Amino acid sequence: MRITRRQLRQVIRETGNEALQEGEDRESEMREFSRSRSGKKVMAAGSKIRSAAGVISDIAEDQTGSMRKTLYSISEFVEKVGSALSVIDVLEEGTSATDQLPTVQELRQLHRDIQKLEK
């Protein structure tokens, strides 16, 4: 069987269109994970982490000075991590779970604050 250039181009176009349509229908790996049993467990763990942040914040209220400030910082950091994990299933188009995570700068500041307490 002999195929002409025109026929070949047509087959390539049709195959390419099908591939593009399949790509549009495909869900992100994060969305697939969030709907799985393991994803639900991760979201539940994220909620527990968020509640731990609340406990740390409550403890910070009983402290004074640098310890209070550092515990509040730890609480905020932990809250952001827990929040990012607990809402991986409600991400809207154009948003990312990484938007809710603490920044590297926040981690470095927390690291410095803890080092000050150790001196």
Buried (B, 14 or more C-beta within 10 A) or exposed (E): EEEEEEEEEEEEEEEEEEEEEEEEEEEEEBEEBBEEEEBBEBBEEBBEBBEBBEEBBEBBEEEEEEBBBBBBBBBBBBBBBBBBBBBBBEBEEEEEBEEBBBEEEBEEBBEEBEEEEEE
